[in-house]
Amino acid sequence: MNELPFIFRNQWLFGLIVAAVLLALAETGYRIGLRIYASKDEARRSQTGGVQGAILGLMGLLLGFTFSMAVNRYEARRVLVLKEANAVGTAWLRASLLPEPHPGPARELFRRFVETRLKFQQVGDDPVQLAEGLRLSGEIERELWQHAEAAAKAAPTAPTATFINALNTMIDTDAERIDAHRNQLPIAVWALLILVASSGCLTSAYSSGAQGARSGFTSALLPLLITVVIIFIYDLLHTHQGVVSVSQRPLIELLQTMQAQAGK
């Protein structure tokens, strides 16, 4: 997320700017169309319908394509939450198979790891907070690996090997979640989407102006509907801000289990 401009880091600012641009272009298109109506240029007026239909069709196709990309990324993140909870839970259980004195400290590190993930998940779109969360998670993983190395040297047994395999899986899954979080739509896709949406609002309002009749649909409703769709796409991609979020329930339940076991 560090490479994105500031407006892409706040859902409501982004939506406000998009709405303002689309509404302004709709009004501009209408006023330009009025000039065609006043000049009674039938040749130019007759061309507006075909151009409007082509641009609106392209806009619908692009919105659908972008929405599909956003849904796929959202689903991948949702699946990875459960996958990480399972990986951490398995490694946490197998930590009890390690030779003393490693089981207690290792299980405590797993609990801290889950707490860190949950704490920084809510601020994942803040680059500073995200970097701090990744640093803390990385430190915990390194400490766990040190326990694994020490246990392997002290007791190179099958139970120790199963713990190491489970820890490897946990670390790999953590890397997958980090990569999925960073897998955003390129700025070029956002720019193309907004450009085509702007053209659609402009030509629709232009067509109304060329007919000499202001339409509430082309002047306000269409730009606002497009803005809502774009915000929803944004929401699917930035699951820490708006109404759409990836449930962390599997990790929350795992943490509750860990805390209950620690309290015994």
C-alpha positions as CSV (number, residue, x, y, z in Angstrom):
1,M,0.0,0.0,0.0
2,N,2.9,2.4,0.4
3,E,3.0,3.0,-3.4
4,L,-0.6,4.3,-3.5
5,P,-1.4,8.0,-3.4
6,F,-3.0,9.3,-0.3
7,I,-6.6,9.4,-1.7
8,F,-6.5,5.6,-2.1
9,R,-5.9,5.1,1.6
10,N,-9.2,6.6,2.8
11,Q,-12.4,5.1,1.6
12,W,-14.6,8.2,2.2
13,L,-12.2,10.7,0.8
14,F,-11.8,8.5,-2.3
15,G,-15.6,8.2,-2.7
16,L,-16.1,11.9,-2.2
17,I,-13.6,12.8,-4.9
18,V,-15.0,10.3,-7.4
19,A,-18.6,11.6,-6.8
20,A,-17.5,15.2,-7.2
21,V,-15.6,14.5,-10.4
22,L,-18.5,12.5,-12.0
23,L,-21.2,15.0,-11.0
24,A,-19.1,17.9,-12.3
25,L,-18.5,16.1,-15.6
26,A,-22.2,15.3,-15.9
27,E,-23.0,19.0,-15.5
28,T,-20.3,20.0,-18.0
29,G,-21.7,17.5,-20.5
30,Y,-25.2,18.8,-20.2
31,R,-24.1,22.4,-20.7
32,I,-22.1,21.4,-23.8
33,G,-25.1,19.5,-25.1
34,L,-27.3,22.5,-24.7
35,R,-25.1,24.3,-27.2
36,I,-25.8,21.6,-29.8
37,Y,-29.5,21.9,-29.0
38,A,-29.4,25.7,-29.4
39,S,-27.6,25.4,-32.7
40,K,-30.1,22.9,-34.1
41,D,-27.2,20.8,-35.5
42,E,-29.2,17.6,-36.2
43,A,-26.1,15.8,-37.7
44,R,-24.1,16.1,-34.5
45,R,-27.2,15.4,-32.3
46,S,-27.9,12.2,-34.1
47,Q,-24.4,10.9,-33.3
48,T,-24.8,11.2,-29.5
49,G,-26.9,8.0,-29.1
50,G,-24.5,5.7,-30.6
51,V,-21.5,7.1,-28.8
52,Q,-23.4,7.1,-25.5
53,G,-24.3,3.4,-25.9
54,A,-20.8,2.4,-26.8
55,I,-19.2,4.1,-23.8
56,L,-21.9,2.9,-21.3
57,G,-21.4,-0.6,-22.6
58,L,-17.6,-0.3,-22.1
59,M,-18.2,1.1,-18.7
60,G,-20.4,-1.7,-17.6
61,L,-17.9,-4.3,-18.9
62,L,-15.0,-2.6,-17.1
63,L,-17.0,-2.3,-13.8
64,G,-18.0,-6.0,-13.9
65,F,-14.4,-7.0,-14.7
66,T,-13.0,-4.9,-11.8
67,F,-15.7,-6.1,-9.4
68,S,-14.8,-9.7,-10.2
69,M,-11.1,-9.0,-9.5
70,A,-12.0,-7.4,-6.2
71,V,-14.2,-10.4,-5.1
72,N,-11.5,-12.9,-6.0
73,R,-9.0,-11.0,-3.8
74,Y,-11.5,-10.7,-1.0
75,E,-12.3,-14.5,-1.1
76,A,-8.5,-15.3,-1.1
77,R,-8.0,-13.3,2.1
78,R,-11.0,-14.8,3.8
79,V,-9.7,-18.4,3.1
80,L,-6.3,-17.5,4.3
81,V,-7.6,-16.4,7.7
82,L,-8.9,-19.9,8.4
83,K,-5.8,-21.5,6.9
84,E,-3.5,-19.4,9.2
85,A,-5.7,-20.2,12.2
86,N,-5.4,-23.9,11.5
87,A,-1.6,-23.7,10.9
88,V,-1.0,-21.7,14.1
89,G,-3.3,-24.0,16.1
90,T,-1.6,-27.1,14.9
91,A,1.9,-25.8,15.7
92,W,0.7,-24.6,19.1
93,L,-0.6,-28.1,20.0
94,R,2.6,-29.8,18.8
95,A,4.7,-27.4,20.9
96,S,3.7,-29.6,23.9
97,L,5.7,-32.5,22.3
98,L,8.9,-30.5,22.6
99,P,11.4,-31.4,25.3
100,E,11.6,-29.2,28.3
101,P,12.0,-26.3,28.8
102,H,10.6,-25.4,25.4
103,P,6.8,-26.2,25.5
104,G,5.8,-23.4,27.9
105,P,7.7,-20.5,26.2
106,A,6.8,-21.7,22.7
107,R,3.1,-21.9,23.5
108,E,3.3,-18.4,25.0
109,L,4.9,-17.1,21.8
110,F,2.1,-18.6,19.7
111,R,-0.4,-16.8,21.8
112,R,1.5,-13.5,21.4
113,F,1.6,-14.1,17.6
114,V,-2.1,-14.4,17.4
115,E,-2.7,-11.4,19.6
116,T,-0.3,-9.4,17.3
117,R,-2.1,-10.5,14.2
118,L,-5.5,-9.5,15.5
119,K,-4.2,-6.2,16.9
120,F,-2.7,-5.0,13.7
121,Q,-5.2,-6.5,11.3
122,Q,-7.6,-3.5,12.0
123,V,-5.0,-1.0,10.9
124,G,-3.5,-2.9,8.0
125,D,-4.0,0.0,5.6
126,D,-1.8,2.3,7.7
127,P,1.8,1.7,6.3
128,V,3.4,2.6,9.6
129,Q,1.2,0.4,11.7
130,L,1.5,-2.4,9.1
131,A,5.3,-2.3,9.2
132,E,5.3,-2.4,13.0
133,G,2.9,-5.4,13.0
134,L,5.1,-7.2,10.5
135,R,8.2,-6.5,12.5
136,L,6.7,-7.9,15.7
137,S,5.3,-11.0,13.9
138,G,8.7,-11.6,12.4
139,E,10.4,-11.3,15.8
140,I,8.0,-13.9,17.3
141,E,8.6,-16.3,14.4
142,R,12.4,-16.0,14.8
143,E,12.1,-16.8,18.5
144,L,9.9,-19.8,17.7
145,W,12.5,-21.0,15.2
146,Q,15.2,-20.7,17.9
147,H,13.1,-23.0,20.1
148,A,12.7,-25.4,17.2
149,E,16.5,-25.5,16.6
150,A,17.3,-26.0,20.2
151,A,14.7,-28.7,20.6
152,A,16.0,-30.5,17.4
153,K,19.6,-30.5,18.8
154,A,18.5,-31.7,22.2
155,A,16.0,-34.3,21.0
156,P,16.1,-35.1,17.3
157,T,12.9,-37.2,17.5
158,A,9.8,-37.6,15.3
159,P,7.6,-35.4,17.6
160,T,10.2,-32.6,17.3
161,A,10.2,-33.0,13.5
162,T,6.4,-32.7,13.4
163,F,6.6,-29.5,15.3
164,I,9.1,-28.1,12.9
165,N,7.0,-29.0,9.9
166,A,3.9,-27.3,11.6
167,L,6.0,-24.2,12.3
168,N,7.2,-24.1,8.7
169,T,3.6,-24.3,7.5
170,M,2.6,-21.5,9.8
171,I,5.4,-19.2,8.6
172,D,4.5,-20.0,5.0
173,T,0.9,-19.2,5.6
174,D,1.8,-15.9,7.2
175,A,3.8,-15.0,4.1
176,E,0.8,-15.8,2.0
177,R,-1.5,-13.5,4.0
178,I,1.0,-10.7,3.8
179,D,1.2,-11.2,0.0
180,A,-2.6,-11.3,-0.3
181,H,-2.9,-8.0,1.6
182,R,-0.5,-6.4,-0.7
183,N,-2.2,-7.7,-3.8
184,Q,-4.2,-4.6,-4.7
185,L,-5.5,-3.3,-8.0
186,P,-2.8,-1.4,-10.0
187,I,-3.2,2.3,-10.2
188,A,-3.5,2.0,-14.0
189,V,-6.7,-0.1,-13.5
190,W,-8.2,2.5,-11.2
191,A,-7.3,5.3,-13.6
192,L,-8.9,3.5,-16.5
193,L,-12.0,2.7,-14.5
194,I,-12.5,6.3,-13.4
195,L,-11.7,7.6,-17.0
196,V,-14.3,5.4,-18.6
197,A,-16.9,6.2,-15.8
198,S,-16.2,9.9,-16.4
199,S,-16.7,9.5,-20.1
200,G,-20.0,7.6,-19.5
201,C,-21.3,10.4,-17.3
202,L,-20.2,13.1,-19.6
203,T,-21.7,11.6,-22.8
204,S,-25.0,10.7,-21.1
205,A,-25.5,14.2,-19.8
206,Y,-24.3,15.6,-23.2
207,S,-27.0,13.5,-24.9
208,S,-29.7,15.0,-22.5
209,G,-28.5,18.5,-23.2
210,A,-28.5,17.9,-27.0
211,Q,-32.2,16.9,-26.6
212,G,-32.9,20.1,-24.6
213,A,-34.2,18.2,-21.6
214,R,-32.3,17.8,-18.3
215,S,-32.5,14.3,-16.9
216,G,-32.2,13.6,-13.2
217,F,-30.8,10.2,-14.1
218,T,-27.9,11.4,-16.2
219,S,-27.2,14.5,-14.1
220,A,-27.2,12.9,-10.6
221,L,-28.4,9.3,-10.3
222,L,-26.0,7.7,-12.8
223,P,-22.9,9.4,-11.4
224,L,-23.9,8.5,-7.8
225,L,-24.7,4.9,-8.7
226,I,-21.3,4.5,-10.4
227,T,-19.7,6.1,-7.3
228,V,-21.4,3.5,-5.1
229,V,-20.2,0.6,-7.2
230,I,-16.6,2.0,-7.2
231,I,-16.7,2.5,-3.4
232,F,-17.9,-1.1,-3.0
233,I,-15.0,-2.4,-5.2
234,Y,-12.7,-0.3,-3.1
235,D,-14.3,-1.7,0.1
236,L,-13.7,-5.3,-1.1
237,L,-10.0,-4.5,-1.6
238,H,-9.5,-2.6,1.6
239,T,-11.1,-4.9,4.1
240,H,-10.1,-2.9,7.2
241,Q,-12.1,0.2,6.6
242,G,-15.7,0.1,5.3
243,V,-18.8,-2.2,5.7
244,V,-17.1,-5.2,4.1
245,S,-14.5,-6.9,6.2
246,V,-12.8,-10.3,6.4
247,S,-13.9,-12.0,9.6
248,Q,-11.2,-12.9,12.0
249,R,-13.4,-15.3,13.9
250,P,-11.1,-18.3,13.4
251,L,-8.1,-16.5,15.0
252,I,-10.3,-15.0,17.8
253,E,-11.6,-18.4,18.7
254,L,-8.0,-19.8,18.6
255,L,-6.8,-17.1,20.9
256,Q,-9.7,-17.8,23.3
257,T,-8.6,-21.5,23.4
258,M,-5.0,-20.5,24.0
259,Q,-6.0,-18.2,26.9
260,A,-8.2,-20.9,28.4
261,Q,-5.4,-23.4,28.3
262,A,-2.9,-20.9,29.8
263,G,-5.3,-20.2,32.6
264,K,-5.5,-23.9,33.7
